[in-house]
Amino acid sequence: MKSSSGARLLTVYYTIFLDFLGAAIVYPILAPLLLEKNRHFFDPSSTDDTRIWVLSLLLMAYPLAQFLAAPLLGAISDRKGRRPILLISVGGTLFSYALSAYGIQIESLSVLFISRLFGGVFAGNTSTCLAAIADVTREKKMRAKRFGYSSIFSGIAFIVGPLVGGVMSEPDIGFSAAMPLWIAAFLAWVNVIVLFVWFAETCPGGDPTKSFSFFEGVYHIYEAFTTPLLWRLFAFFFFVITTMDMLFLFVSTLLTMNYGLTPLGIGIFFAVDGVIWSLGTSLFNNFLLRWGSLRRITALASITALGTLALLVPALQFSLFALCIALATLEFSVLWPNAYALISSRASEEIQGKVMGMTGALASAATIAATLFGGKLLSISARAFFLGTLGLMLLASICYVRFALKEGKVTS
């Protein structure tokens, strides 16, 4: 089968969009669903603390499976080629969406857990998508530009996903909580057809000597924290991502419990924050980088994030809460790409691939930690939860200061 590089790239971008849509579409759905007393996911006598803890485990299932599967799928695609892995993984994504919708319809917690695990496993194909982009893009500057396009598609997913999830799960306008997942399953079915028709193999023959390990992600984390000088930067990155994920994964729970928002309201809330994120990580961040150095902008964003998180600790009116979340979204939209850029710029060209692998593994581990830590703190109180995010961001700032001081000594 032959196809142009443009057609192959479009199919890959659509696949990336679908991966992130799967993570985002459940934001307005899961918290209201599991906290609603007249549902049958729990025994009627179950407390809110129990429901929040189970919700955190359910949120953890997706990144945990992705953490284990991403390096495995990427390595298998190096051996067998990109096309079969993408077709199989998107087919698995289709199955996971349909299983999630079915689990919601029959109100089965075990089916929901299994479906989210399946979804995380097959969402690990993002590494395969990026490898396919690299296969058809030999020139380095163009490769960076095309990788940037993938970030745009993931940003769009985090705008569209919560909005679709909120609107299409609103019972007051005739929909159900399962509807967004059936829509996602249909989009995955379209993705299978598009891949089958338009995506030609970008890595013919593969590399049968390529080795892989089921625990490659764990090994990457070990390497990250034993790398001289860089380990402080990796620690900063880990705490930043843990803080960011903890905040945004449980915003829907806070909106449900503290402010009584419906899935529609939660979807609109997340869509607005998605727009702020997209503008912050592109236009606003580029503007700041023209004003100061990467190190200076990262330090400034860390300081302002600490201030914003401190404002969240007291009990808040909804307007102040929404403003703080918007500010935090803007600050983390600057911290996220700049933390990646700092790590990449401090690594030599010879180990760029390895260092990015370490960074990806750390990001997945941070999401897992955020779900467990965040769920435990939120089951105590909202104030304990916000104190936790503030403490994590303080740890990130300390790690960044230690890195800057150490780098200054080495380079002086």
C-alpha positions, 0 to 999 in steps of 0.5 A: 500500500502506498500513501503520501507522507501528508496522508500518513501524518494526518492519520497519525495526528487523528490517532493522537487526538483520539488518545488524549480524547480518551483521557479527557472525555471522562473528566465531567462524567466519572466524578458526578457518576460515582458520587451520585447517591442514587446510582448502583456502583456502590452500596447505598451506605458507602461514604463519600470518603470511600467513593472518592478513594475508589474514584482515585483508583479508577483515575489511576487505572488509565495512566498505570496501564499506559505507563507499562504499555507505552514503551512496550508498544513502541519497541514492538513497533520497532520490530514489527512495523508501525501499521500493525501496532496502530491498527491493533491499538486503535481497535483496542481503544474502540473496545475500551470505549464500548466497554466503558459505555456498557459499564456505565449503562449496567452500573458496574464498577468492575467493568469500568475498571477493566475498560479504563485499564484497556484504554490505558494499554492501547493509549500507549500507542502515542509513542508509536505515533511519534515514531511514525512522524520521525520515520517520514521526517528526516530533517530535524527542524521539520521534525520538531515542527511536526511534533509541535503539531501533535501537541496542538491536536492533544490540546484540541482533545482537552478542549473538545473532550470535556465539552462533549463529555459534559454536554452529551452526558447531561440527562436534562437535555435527554442524554446519558452518561454512557453517550460520550463513550459511545461517541468516542467508540464511533470515532475510534471505529472511524480511526480504524478505517482511516488507518487501514485505508490511508496509512502505509507502513513507515518502518518496513521490515522493522528491526528484529534485533530491537529488544524491549522489556515490560519494565522499561518504564521503571528502568527509565525512572531509575536512570533518571534519578541516578543521572548526575546533575540532571536528577535534580531537574528530573525531580523538579519535573516529577513534582511539577507534573504530580502537582498539575495532574493532582489539581486537574484530575480532581477538579471535577470532584471538587466542582461536584462536591463543593459547588454542585455543578452538573456534567454540562457545567463541568464540561464547559469549565474544562473546555474554557481551561483547555482554551487557556492551556492552548493559548498559554503553552503557545502564544503566551509562553513564546511571548515570555521567552522573548522577554527572558531566558528559559531558566528565568521564565521557569523560575517565575512560573514556579513562584506564581504557581506557589502563590496561586496554590496558596490562594486555593487553601482557604474556603473559596467562593466559586468565582475565586476558585475558578479564577485560581484554577484559570491562573494555575492552568496558565502557569502550568501551561508555561511550566510543562513545555519549559520543563521538557525543554530544560531537560532536553537542552541539558542532555547531549544529542547522543542521549536525547532519545533516552532522556525523553524516554526517562521524561515520559516514564516520569510523567506517567509515574507522576500521574499515578502518584497524583491519583493516589495522593490526591484521592487520599487527601481529598477524602480528608478535606478540600483544604488538606488537598490544596495544602498537598498541592502547595507542598508538592509545588514547594518541593518542585521549587526547592529542587529547581533552586538546587538544580540552578545552584548546582549547575551554576557551580559546574559551569562557573 
